[in-house]
Amino acid sequence: MSKNYTTLVEIRADIQGGLTTVEALVAGYLRRIEENKHLNAFNEVFGDEALAKAKELDARIKAGSAGKLAGMVIAIKDNICYKGHKVSASSKILDGFTSIFSSTIVERMLAEDAIIIGRCNCDEFAMGGANENSYFGPVRNYADNNRVSGGSSGGSAVAVQAGLCHAAIGTDTGGSVRQPAAFCGAVGLKPTYGRISRHGIIAYASSFDQVGPITKSVADAALLLDVMAGPDDYDSTTIQTPYTAQGEVKPASGTKKIAYLKEALESDGTDAEVKAMLTANIEKLKAEGHTVEPVGFEYLDYLVPTYYVLATAEASSNLARYDGVHYGYRSPNATDLTSTYKRSRSEGFGKEVKRRIMLGTFVLSAGYYDAYYAKAQKVRRLIQQKTAEILSEYDFIMVPTAPEPAFEIGLEEKDPVVSYLHDIFTVQASLSGVPAISLPAGNNSKGLPLGLQLLTKQYAEKELLEFSEYFLNLTQN
């Protein structure tokens, strides 16, 4: 597998033309995984199983009876349940746990003949923006092995970046698909909240969590969305209207109205080369006749605090189930029920997860509920309304995906608030529940990938993907 395929269409054409087979593709990916073990992208590889499935698929492709994902080799984040396979959310507390059922998205992908090659490293319980909070150690960026992959879906992003699989599935709570996609030069899509079922996804913050694909092309992101999206009886938060599959993505035509947050260009916290990238793309779009205008977003400083109050509150509730009694890690030092709870949780969870559980428990506690949690819910409503107001006047909001490119591994900030501010541009879409996509926007002077993010109205994934295809054709050709 020496050819670097960008889309499944290219793969299928070569299979039909007899230039490759699914078995050869899988063997090539397994070779690359072995050669790039130092990246630490995978927690487990399903090598023999993937090869066996590939042989069976080659026969079915020849017979013309294969599904729409046949030929696509996919990695899944290690918080997505796959029956008979281990799932740990990269945490000691679930080390060795085997899933007894498959998530809805895994069932839907397998039904269309995707091959799942392994489970990818991630920040523990999807909590982090650098993939340094994993029990299995950090994931290294393929562009510079001394830099982070982004998080929490860092393993998924690096697996695509380094050619260890064709596409990967991550989860996005506050930017965990889009930010690592930006750091790794990939396409990362967060659909409208509720577009894809969360059944079988290990929960972090239930009103934010959303599954999303990380791919090399907009076409493949659209295809995976087509397969995964739609109502699910197992998840009452899914959008109940069936998702109309897009099929082939046609680049958007006609001129659009695009807003960009002027604070993104004015903030001292935004890297100079990120600002230059944003400015250059504004000018390119203007030159093509699009209306691109600055808008103010007066709640920018409240985005991160609001997100972290609400997300940690939900995390403290969701993670209460890991108690050393029902399943997962149980401390060998426990002597009674109370010490089983205390020791199992304190030994099984990592530092960042414990910090967020305690923060969430604090904001939900009797004396502080109204001051923090209730207030954050009100601010979330204001953020949603302001975002909807901008999107009623404009087709898209454009911002950098992250305020800076991938930073060095080990630069763990002494003040966690500083590291939380890396989410400044991604949490708006998460708080608002709107779809957003990170698109590769070239590299900086050190060869590090940069990402540009587009947000649009709820349920408007089709328009977002079509404009993304147009945008990449404009900027990359």
DONU-514432 format. One line per field, with one value per residue (C-alpha): residue number from 1; y, z, x; residue in one letter. Coordinates in Angstrom, 2 decimals, always signed. Each point is the difference from the previous one (the first is absolute). Layout:
DONU-514432
pos = NUM | ...
py = Y | ...
pz = Z | ...
px = X | ...
code = a | ...
//
This chain:
DONU-514432
pos = 1 | 2 | 3 | 4 | 5 | 6 | 7 | 8 | 9 | 10 | 11 | 12 | 13 | 14 | 15 | 16 | 17 | 18 | 19 | 20 | 21 | 22 | 23 | 24 | 25 | 26 | 27 | 28 | 29 | 30 | 31 | 32 | 33 | 34 | 35 | 36 | 37 | 38 | 39 | 40 | 41 | 42 | 43 | 44 | 45 | 46 | 47 | 48 | 49 | 50 | 51 | 52 | 53 | 54 | 55 | 56 | 57 | 58 | 59 | 60 | 61 | 62 | 63 | 64 | 65 | 66 | 67 | 68 | 69 | 70 | 71 | 72 | 73 | 74 | 75 | 76 | 77 | 78 | 79 | 80 | 81 | 82 | 83 | 84 | 85 | 86 | 87 | 88 | 89 | 90 | 91 | 92 | 93 | 94 | 95 | 96 | 97 | 98 | 99 | 100 | 101 | 102 | 103 | 104 | 105 | 106 | 107 | 108 | 109 | 110 | 111 | 112 | 113 | 114 | 115 | 116 | 117 | 118 | 119 | 120 | 121 | 122 | 123 | 124 | 125 | 126 | 127 | 128 | 129 | 130 | 131 | 132 | 133 | 134 | 135 | 136 | 137 | 138 | 139 | 140 | 141 | 142 | 143 | 144 | 145 | 146 | 147 | 148 | 149 | 150 | 151 | 152 | 153 | 154 | 155 | 156 | 157 | 158 | 159 | 160 | 161 | 162 | 163 | 164 | 165 | 166 | 167 | 168 | 169 | 170 | 171 | 172 | 173 | 174 | 175 | 176 | 177 | 178 | 179 | 180 | 181 | 182 | 183 | 184 | 185 | 186 | 187 | 188 | 189 | 190 | 191 | 192 | 193 | 194 | 195 | 196 | 197 | 198 | 199 | 200 | 201 | 202 | 203 | 204 | 205 | 206 | 207 | 208 | 209 | 210 | 211 | 212 | 213 | 214 | 215 | 216 | 217 | 218 | 219 | 220 | 221 | 222 | 223 | 224 | 225 | 226 | 227 | 228 | 229 | 230 | 231 | 232 | 233 | 234 | 235 | 236 | 237 | 238 | 239 | 240 | 241 | 242 | 243 | 244 | 245 | 246 | 247 | 248 | 249 | 250 | 251 | 252 | 253 | 254 | 255 | 256 | 257 | 258 | 259 | 260 | 261 | 262 | 263 | 264 | 265 | 266 | 267 | 268 | 269 | 270 | 271 | 272 | 273 | 274 | 275 | 276 | 277 | 278 | 279 | 280 | 281 | 282 | 283 | 284 | 285 | 286 | 287 | 288 | 289 | 290 | 291 | 292 | 293 | 294 | 295 | 296 | 297 | 298 | 299 | 300 | 301 | 302 | 303 | 304 | 305 | 306 | 307 | 308 | 309 | 310 | 311 | 312 | 313 | 314 | 315 | 316 | 317 | 318 | 319 | 320 | 321 | 322 | 323 | 324 | 325 | 326 | 327 | 328 | 329 | 330 | 331 | 332 | 333 | 334 | 335 | 336 | 337 | 338 | 339 | 340 | 341 | 342 | 343 | 344 | 345 | 346 | 347 | 348 | 349 | 350 | 351 | 352 | 353 | 354 | 355 | 356 | 357 | 358 | 359 | 360 | 361 | 362 | 363 | 364 | 365 | 366 | 367 | 368 | 369 | 370 | 371 | 372 | 373 | 374 | 375 | 376 | 377 | 378 | 379 | 380 | 381 | 382 | 383 | 384 | 385 | 386 | 387 | 388 | 389 | 390 | 391 | 392 | 393 | 394 | 395 | 396 | 397 | 398 | 399 | 400 | 401 | 402 | 403 | 404 | 405 | 406 | 407 | 408 | 409 | 410 | 411 | 412 | 413 | 414 | 415 | 416 | 417 | 418 | 419 | 420 | 421 | 422 | 423 | 424 | 425 | 426 | 427 | 428 | 429 | 430 | 431 | 432 | 433 | 434 | 435 | 436 | 437 | 438 | 439 | 440 | 441 | 442 | 443 | 444 | 445 | 446 | 447 | 448 | 449 | 450 | 451 | 452 | 453 | 454 | 455 | 456 | 457 | 458 | 459 | 460 | 461 | 462 | 463 | 464 | 465 | 466 | 467 | 468 | 469 | 470 | 471 | 472 | 473 | 474 | 475 | 476 | 477
py = +0.00 | +2.66 | +2.23 | +2.68 | +0.00 | +3.11 | -1.36 | -3.34 | +0.66 | -0.28 | -3.21 | -1.58 | +0.97 | -1.74 | -3.09 | -0.20 | +0.53 | -2.86 | +2.30 | -0.87 | -2.07 | +0.67 | -2.65 | +1.84 | +3.28 | -1.49 | -1.66 | +3.35 | +1.82 | -2.69 | +0.43 | +3.75 | -0.40 | -2.22 | +2.45 | +2.93 | -1.58 | +2.88 | +2.31 | -1.95 | +0.54 | -3.40 | -1.63 | -3.26 | -1.20 | -2.59 | -1.33 | -3.62 | +0.86 | +2.88 | -2.22 | -2.73 | +2.52 | +1.47 | -3.39 | -0.49 | +3.52 | -0.40 | -2.88 | +2.01 | +3.07 | -2.23 | -1.37 | +3.55 | -0.56 | +2.16 | +2.94 | +3.69 | -0.01 | -3.09 | +0.79 | +2.57 | -0.98 | +1.87 | +0.49 | +0.79 | +2.06 | -2.05 | +1.24 | -1.64 | -3.42 | -2.91 | -3.34 | -2.56 | +2.61 | +1.86 | +3.62 | +2.08 | +3.72 | -0.04 | -0.35 | -2.40 | -0.30 | -1.85 | -1.83 | -3.49 | +0.65 | -1.70 | +1.50 | -2.23 | +1.96 | +2.23 | +3.68 | +0.98 | +1.65 | -3.12 | -2.11 | +2.44 | +0.13 | -3.79 | -0.39 | +2.01 | -2.17 | +2.32 | -1.73 | +1.08 | -0.36 | +0.97 | +2.31 | +3.30 | +1.65 | +3.05 | +2.26 | -1.91 | +0.06 | +2.54 | +2.65 | +2.05 | +1.91 | -1.52 | -3.79 | +0.20 | -1.16 | -3.61 | -2.92 | -1.37 | +3.09 | +2.91 | -0.27 | +1.60 | +2.26 | -1.55 | +3.41 | +0.48 | -2.87 | +2.41 | +1.70 | -0.98 | -1.51 | +2.10 | -1.55 | -1.69 | -1.99 | +0.30 | -3.65 | +0.08 | +3.14 | -1.26 | -3.38 | +1.87 | +2.47 | -2.76 | -2.29 | -2.69 | -0.29 | +1.78 | +1.74 | +0.09 | +0.67 | +2.29 | +1.74 | +3.76 | +1.46 | +3.42 | -0.35 | -3.48 | -0.92 | +3.43 | +1.07 | -3.19 | +0.01 | +3.54 | -0.99 | -2.96 | +1.60 | -2.03 | +0.71 | -0.25 | +0.26 | +0.58 | -0.42 | +1.67 | -1.30 | -3.07 | -0.69 | -3.20 | -2.41 | -0.02 | -3.53 | -2.03 | +3.06 | +0.28 | +3.24 | +3.07 | +2.87 | -1.22 | +3.32 | +0.65 | -3.38 | -0.59 | -2.58 | +1.32 | -1.30 | +0.95 | -0.42 | +1.17 | +1.38 | +1.67 | -2.74 | -2.72 | +2.08 | +0.34 | -3.71 | -1.00 | +2.48 | -1.56 | -3.43 | +0.98 | +2.66 | -0.48 | -0.70 | -2.81 | -1.57 | -0.50 | +3.75 | +2.32 | +3.08 | -0.86 | +2.25 | -1.89 | +1.00 | -2.47 | +1.33 | +0.36 | -1.53 | +2.47 | -2.39 | +1.75 | +3.42 | +2.70 | +3.20 | +2.88 | +2.49 | +3.66 | +2.62 | -0.36 | +2.30 | -0.92 | +1.52 | -0.24 | +0.79 | +3.19 | -1.03 | -2.89 | +2.49 | +2.48 | -2.41 | -0.14 | -3.69 | -0.83 | -0.98 | +2.46 | -2.64 | -1.18 | +3.61 | +0.24 | -3.22 | +1.29 | +3.38 | -1.65 | -2.19 | +2.98 | +1.78 | -3.09 | -0.29 | +3.71 | -0.22 | -2.69 | +2.36 | -1.28 | +2.44 | -0.50 | +2.33 | +0.31 | -0.48 | +0.52 | -2.81 | +1.60 | -3.36 | -1.24 | +0.29 | -2.03 | -2.92 | -2.02 | +0.58 | -0.87 | -3.14 | -1.25 | +0.62 | -1.95 | -2.74 | -0.79 | -0.09 | -2.57 | -1.91 | -0.27 | -1.60 | -2.27 | -1.28 | -0.91 | -3.47 | -0.90 | -1.03 | -3.17 | -2.09 | -0.41 | -0.45 | +1.20 | +0.53 | -0.91 | +0.96 | -3.02 | +2.11 | +0.40 | -1.42 | +0.99 | +1.66 | +3.58 | -0.72 | -1.86 | +3.19 | +2.33 | -2.04 | -1.31 | +3.49 | +1.75 | -2.70 | -0.58 | +3.58 | +2.27 | +3.47 | +2.00 | -2.21 | +0.32 | +3.78 | +0.20 | -2.33 | +2.12 | +3.24 | -1.39 | -1.26 | +3.41 | +1.97 | -2.37 | +0.14 | +1.52 | +3.32 | +0.65 | -1.44 | +3.33 | +2.00 | -2.24 | -2.71 | +1.85 | +3.19 | -1.90 | -1.46 | +3.55 | +1.17 | -3.04 | +1.18 | +3.49 | -1.56 | -2.14 | +3.03 | +2.21 | -2.76 | -0.54 | +3.77 | +0.18 | -3.06 | +1.54 | +2.75 | -2.03 | -3.44 | -0.88 | +1.14 | -0.36 | -0.21 | -1.78 | -3.48 | +0.61 | +3.19 | -1.62 | -3.04 | -3.21 | +0.81 | -2.04 | -3.14 | +0.55 | +3.66 | -0.76 | +3.37 | +0.47 | +1.82 | -2.36 | +3.00 | +0.94 | -3.41 | +0.21 | +3.24 | -2.02 | -0.81 | +3.66 | -0.34 | -3.50 | +0.16 | +2.51 | -2.69 | -2.49 | +2.36 | +0.96 | -3.54 | +1.15 | -1.91 | +1.02 | -1.26 | +0.45 | +0.17 | -0.26 | +3.49 | -0.65 | -0.07 | +2.68 | +0.90 | -3.02 | -2.42 | -0.40 | -0.37 | +2.77 | -0.34 | +2.32 | -0.55 | +0.65 | +0.02 | +0.07 | -0.30 | -3.06 | -2.87 | +1.64 | -2.59 | -0.31 | +3.71 | -0.11 | -2.94 | +1.48 | +3.31 | -1.86 | -1.88 | +3.29 | +1.64 | -2.77 | +0.02 | +3.77 | -0.02 | -3.25 | -0.13
pz = +0.00 | -1.25 | -1.44 | +2.31 | -0.69 | +0.79 | -0.61 | +0.06 | -3.63 | -0.97 | +1.99 | -1.57 | -3.49 | +0.58 | +1.44 | -2.98 | -2.35 | +1.59 | +1.25 | +3.66 | +2.35 | +3.41 | +1.39 | -1.44 | +1.46 | +3.48 | -0.18 | -0.98 | +2.89 | +2.45 | -1.26 | +0.49 | +3.48 | +0.94 | -1.52 | +1.87 | +3.40 | +1.57 | -0.82 | +2.55 | -2.06 | +0.73 | +3.30 | -1.83 | -3.60 | -1.33 | -2.60 | -0.61 | +0.14 | -2.48 | -2.45 | +0.21 | -0.65 | -2.92 | -1.76 | +0.33 | -1.29 | -3.09 | -1.06 | +0.64 | -1.88 | -3.03 | +0.33 | +0.17 | +3.37 | +2.26 | +2.09 | -0.54 | +2.38 | -1.50 | -0.40 | +2.79 | +2.87 | +3.13 | +3.49 | +2.92 | +3.09 | +3.16 | +1.48 | -2.67 | +0.89 | -2.39 | +1.11 | +1.06 | -0.06 | +2.83 | +0.66 | +2.67 | -0.76 | +0.51 | +3.75 | +2.54 | +1.54 | -3.12 | -0.86 | -1.19 | -0.32 | -3.01 | -1.51 | -0.01 | -2.79 | -2.94 | -0.26 | -2.59 | -2.17 | -0.05 | -1.00 | -2.78 | -1.35 | +0.11 | -1.78 | -2.88 | +0.02 | +1.67 | +1.46 | +3.53 | +0.39 | +3.66 | +2.88 | +0.31 | +2.97 | +1.42 | +3.02 | +2.96 | -0.23 | -2.84 | +2.47 | -1.50 | -3.02 | -0.45 | +0.41 | +2.93 | +2.54 | -1.20 | +2.29 | -3.01 | -0.44 | -2.48 | -3.74 | -2.12 | -2.98 | -3.26 | -1.30 | +3.05 | +2.47 | +2.83 | -0.32 | +1.16 | -2.26 | +1.46 | +1.95 | +1.11 | -3.28 | -0.55 | -0.84 | -2.61 | -1.62 | -0.10 | -1.38 | -3.01 | -0.20 | -0.03 | -2.40 | +2.61 | -1.20 | -2.58 | +2.39 | +3.72 | +2.30 | +3.00 | +2.42 | +0.39 | +3.33 | -0.10 | -3.17 | +0.36 | -3.68 | -1.51 | +1.99 | -0.55 | -3.66 | -0.24 | +1.73 | -2.39 | -3.31 | -0.35 | -0.48 | +3.30 | +0.10 | +3.04 | -1.16 | +1.57 | +3.55 | -0.25 | -3.66 | +0.89 | +2.75 | +3.20 | +0.89 | +0.84 | +0.37 | +3.46 | +1.30 | +1.07 | -0.19 | -1.40 | -1.24 | -2.00 | -1.15 | -3.73 | -2.26 | -3.01 | -2.80 | -0.59 | -3.67 | -2.78 | -2.06 | +0.35 | -2.20 | +2.50 | +2.96 | -1.80 | -0.79 | +3.62 | +1.17 | -2.45 | +1.53 | +3.70 | +0.17 | +0.73 | +2.83 | +2.44 | +2.45 | +2.44 | +0.21 | +0.68 | -0.71 | -3.69 | -2.53 | -0.82 | -3.66 | -2.20 | -1.44 | -3.78 | -1.30 | -2.03 | -2.29 | -2.19 | +1.36 | -2.64 | +0.70 | +1.00 | -2.72 | +0.27 | +2.38 | +3.76 | +2.99 | +2.53 | +3.40 | +1.81 | +3.68 | +0.13 | +3.46 | -1.66 | -1.86 | +2.86 | +2.86 | +1.31 | +0.65 | -3.71 | -1.62 | -2.65 | -2.74 | +0.85 | -0.39 | -3.32 | -1.21 | +0.91 | -1.66 | -3.19 | -0.27 | +0.62 | -2.93 | -2.26 | +0.65 | -0.55 | -3.30 | -1.09 | +0.67 | +3.41 | +2.72 | +2.93 | +2.95 | +3.59 | +2.78 | +3.72 | +2.42 | +3.41 | +1.77 | -1.21 | +3.48 | +1.46 | -2.44 | +1.77 | +3.59 | -0.98 | -1.81 | +2.84 | +2.71 | -1.93 | -1.42 | +3.34 | +1.72 | -2.52 | +0.30 | +3.77 | -0.48 | -2.92 | +1.64 | +3.28 | -1.47 | +0.16 | +3.63 | +0.19 | +0.57 | -3.28 | -2.50 | -0.87 | +2.39 | +3.67 | +2.43 | +1.49 | +3.13 | +0.76 | +3.33 | +0.05 | -2.20 | +0.76 | -0.62 | -3.21 | -1.31 | +1.21 | -0.97 | -3.32 | -1.18 | +1.31 | -1.47 | -3.19 | -1.20 | -1.22 | +1.33 | -2.59 | +0.30 | +3.80 | -0.35 | -2.25 | +2.16 | +3.06 | -1.86 | -1.30 | +3.42 | +1.45 | -2.49 | +0.62 | +3.79 | +2.03 | +0.84 | -3.49 | -2.45 | -0.71 | -0.02 | -2.56 | -1.71 | -0.31 | -1.10 | -2.60 | -1.47 | -0.40 | -1.68 | -2.30 | -1.14 | -0.75 | -1.99 | -1.97 | -0.73 | -1.08 | -2.25 | -1.56 | -0.49 | -1.92 | -2.07 | -0.89 | -1.82 | -1.27 | -1.58 | +2.02 | +2.87 | -0.68 | +2.74 | +0.51 | +1.43 | +2.66 | +1.11 | -0.70 | -1.78 | +1.82 | +3.05 | +1.49 | +2.02 | +3.69 | -0.05 | +2.50 | +1.30 | +3.74 | -0.10 | -1.58 | -0.99 | -2.54 | -1.69 | +0.06 | -2.02 | -2.99 | -0.46 | -0.46 | -3.66 | +0.09 | +2.97 | -1.64 | -2.34 | +2.88 | +2.28 | -2.87 | -1.33 | -3.57 | -2.57 | -0.52 | -2.08 | +0.18 | -3.38 | -0.68 | -0.72 | -0.88 | +2.32 | +1.98 | -0.47 | +2.13 | -2.14 | +2.58 | -1.31 | +0.57 | -0.04 | -0.99 | +1.50 | -1.47 | +2.01 | -1.44 | +1.01 | +1.77 | -2.37 | -2.92 | -0.39 | -3.74 | -0.59 | +2.31 | -1.86 | -3.44 | +0.93 | +1.61 | -3.26 | -1.90 | +2.50 | -0.20 | -3.83 | +0.12 | +2.50 | -0.78 | -3.80
px = +0.00 | +2.36 | -2.73 | -1.35 | -3.75 | -2.02 | -3.50 | -1.79 | -1.00 | +3.70 | +0.37 | -3.08 | +1.19 | +3.35 | -1.70 | -2.36 | +2.95 | +1.92 | +2.77 | -0.52 | -2.14 | -1.51 | +2.34 | +3.02 | -1.27 | -0.41 | +3.44 | +1.50 | -1.66 | +1.13 | +3.57 | -0.18 | -1.47 | +2.95 | +2.51 | -1.57 | -0.59 | +1.94 | -2.94 | -2.08 | -3.15 | -1.57 | -0.89 | -0.79 | +0.17 | -2.46 | +2.45 | -1.05 | -3.68 | +0.43 | +1.90 | -2.64 | -2.78 | +2.00 | +0.25 | -3.73 | -0.67 | +2.16 | -2.23 | -3.16 | +1.29 | +0.66 | -3.53 | -1.40 | -1.68 | +2.20 | -1.25 | +0.75 | +3.02 | +1.66 | +3.69 | +0.03 | +2.30 | -1.05 | +1.42 | -2.31 | +0.72 | +0.41 | -3.28 | -2.18 | -1.43 | +0.57 | -1.45 | +2.60 | +2.79 | +1.64 | -0.93 | +1.72 | -0.43 | +3.81 | -0.54 | +1.44 | -3.45 | -1.24 | +3.23 | -0.88 | -3.75 | -1.64 | -3.15 | -3.07 | -1.74 | +0.86 | -0.79 | -2.59 | +2.65 | +2.17 | -3.01 | -0.87 | +3.57 | +0.40 | -3.35 | +1.53 | +3.16 | +2.50 | +3.05 | +0.89 | +3.76 | +0.40 | -0.83 | +1.85 | +1.66 | -1.80 | +0.01 | -1.42 | -3.81 | +0.46 | +1.16 | +2.82 | +1.21 | +3.46 | -0.38 | +2.43 | -2.59 | -0.11 | +0.85 | +1.91 | +2.17 | -0.12 | -0.60 | +2.72 | -0.70 | +1.23 | +1.15 | +2.27 | +0.31 | +0.80 | -3.37 | -3.48 | -2.63 | -2.79 | -2.80 | -1.92 | -0.23 | +3.76 | +0.61 | -2.78 | +1.43 | +3.60 | -1.15 | -1.45 | +2.91 | +2.65 | -1.87 | -0.68 | -3.61 | -2.13 | -2.40 | -0.70 | -2.91 | +0.35 | -2.32 | -0.31 | -1.11 | +1.66 | +2.09 | +1.47 | -0.40 | +0.65 | +3.09 | +2.07 | -1.09 | +1.41 | +3.26 | +0.36 | -1.05 | -3.22 | -3.71 | -1.92 | -3.81 | -2.22 | -3.60 | -3.05 | -0.54 | -2.23 | +0.76 | +1.91 | -0.99 | +2.06 | -1.14 | +3.08 | +2.25 | +1.60 | -1.49 | +1.95 | -2.53 | -3.31 | -1.41 | +3.19 | +1.39 | -0.32 | +1.65 | +1.90 | +2.25 | +3.65 | +0.90 | +2.31 | -2.89 | -3.37 | -1.50 | +0.90 | -1.23 | -3.34 | -0.12 | +0.67 | -2.64 | -2.47 | +0.65 | +0.09 | -2.74 | -3.67 | -2.44 | +0.70 | -2.45 | +2.87 | +0.77 | -2.92 | +2.16 | +0.43 | -1.75 | -3.19 | -0.29 | +1.91 | +3.25 | -0.07 | +3.21 | +1.99 | +1.82 | +2.56 | +1.02 | -0.31 | +1.98 | -2.29 | -0.85 | -0.95 | +1.33 | -0.39 | -0.10 | +2.67 | +0.62 | +3.30 | +0.48 | +2.05 | +1.23 | +1.86 | +2.18 | +0.28 | +0.77 | +3.57 | -0.58 | -0.25 | +3.31 | +1.28 | +0.17 | -3.54 | -1.18 | +1.85 | -1.65 | -3.45 | +0.64 | +1.29 | -3.11 | -2.29 | +1.67 | -0.25 | -3.72 | -0.55 | +1.86 | -2.49 | -2.91 | -1.11 | -1.03 | +2.40 | -0.59 | +1.19 | -2.54 | +0.39 | -0.74 | -0.29 | -0.22 | +3.41 | +1.55 | -2.88 | +0.20 | +2.69 | -1.23 | -3.58 | +1.11 | +2.19 | -2.61 | -2.64 | +2.25 | +1.64 | -3.40 | -1.21 | +3.28 | -0.29 | -3.42 | +0.99 | +3.18 | -1.72 | -0.62 | +3.72 | +0.02 | +2.09 | -3.13 | -1.87 | +2.86 | +3.48 | +2.89 | -0.40 | +2.75 | +1.79 | +0.52 | -3.71 | -1.23 | -3.69 | -2.61 | +1.07 | +3.67 | -0.94 | -1.62 | +2.74 | +3.03 | -1.34 | -0.91 | +3.11 | +2.31 | -2.01 | -0.54 | +2.79 | +0.74 | -1.98 | -3.09 | +0.06 | +0.35 | -3.05 | -2.11 | +0.77 | -0.67 | -3.30 | -1.04 | +0.81 | -2.12 | -2.92 | +0.25 | -2.83 | +1.65 | +1.40 | -2.54 | -1.72 | +3.24 | +1.71 | -2.04 | -3.32 | +1.78 | +2.05 | -3.22 | -1.35 | +3.21 | -0.14 | -3.43 | +1.41 | +2.86 | -2.46 | -2.20 | +2.92 | +1.41 | -3.45 | -0.35 | +3.31 | -0.95 | -3.37 | +1.91 | +2.96 | +0.39 | +3.10 | +2.19 | +3.73 | +2.64 | +3.31 | -0.52 | +2.64 | +1.81 | +3.40 | +1.48 | +0.95 | +2.13 | +2.82 | -0.67 | +0.63 | -0.95 | -2.73 | -0.98 | +0.35 | -3.34 | -2.59 | -2.10 | +2.69 | -0.26 | -3.82 | +0.23 | +1.25 | -3.72 | -0.96 | -1.07 | -1.50 | -2.38 | -2.39 | -1.35 | -0.17 | -1.94 | -2.32 | -0.50 | +0.71 | +2.07 | +3.62 | +2.90 | +3.77 | +1.71 | +3.74 | +1.37 | +3.63 | +3.01 | +1.81 | +3.67 | +1.02 | -2.00 | -2.75 | -3.57 | -2.54 | -3.78 | -2.84 | -3.44 | -3.44 | -3.25 | -3.51 | -3.65 | -1.37 | -0.84 | +1.86 | +2.78 | -0.68 | +0.68 | +3.03 | +1.55 | -0.70 | +1.62 | +2.92 | +0.58 | -0.12 | +2.37 | +2.61 | -0.17 | +0.59 | +2.86 | +1.83 | -0.07
code = m | s | k | n | y | t | t | l | v | e | i | r | a | d | i | q | g | g | l | t | t | v | e | a | l | v | a | g | y | l | r | r | i | e | e | n | k | h | l | n | a | f | n | e | v | f | g | d | e | a | l | a | k | a | k | e | l | d | a | r | i | k | a | g | s | a | g | k | l | a | g | m | v | i | a | i | k | d | n | i | c | y | k | g | h | k | v | s | a | s | s | k | i | l | d | g | f | t | s | i | f | s | s | t | i | v | e | r | m | l | a | e | d | a | i | i | i | g | r | c | n | c | d | e | f | a | m | g | g | a | n | e | n | s | y | f | g | p | v | r | n | y | a | d | n | n | r | v | s | g | g | s | s | g | g | s | a | v | a | v | q | a | g | l | c | h | a | a | i | g | t | d | t | g | g | s | v | r | q | p | a | a | f | c | g | a | v | g | l | k | p | t | y | g | r | i | s | r | h | g | i | i | a | y | a | s | s | f | d | q | v | g | p | i | t | k | s | v | a | d | a | a | l | l | l | d | v | m | a | g | p | d | d | y | d | s | t | t | i | q | t | p | y | t | a | q | g | e | v | k | p | a | s | g | t | k | k | i | a | y | l | k | e | a | l | e | s | d | g | t | d | a | e | v | k | a | m | l | t | a | n | i | e | k | l | k | a | e | g | h | t | v | e | p | v | g | f | e | y | l | d | y | l | v | p | t | y | y | v | l | a | t | a | e | a | s | s | n | l | a | r | y | d | g | v | h | y | g | y | r | s | p | n | a | t | d | l | t | s | t | y | k | r | s | r | s | e | g | f | g | k | e | v | k | r | r | i | m | l | g | t | f | v | l | s | a | g | y | y | d | a | y | y | a | k | a | q | k | v | r | r | l | i | q | q | k | t | a | e | i | l | s | e | y | d | f | i | m | v | p | t | a | p | e | p | a | f | e | i | g | l | e | e | k | d | p | v | v | s | y | l | h | d | i | f | t | v | q | a | s | l | s | g | v | p | a | i | s | l | p | a | g | n | n | s | k | g | l | p | l | g | l | q | l | l | t | k | q | y | a | e | k | e | l | l | e | f | s | e | y | f | l | n | l | t | q | n
//
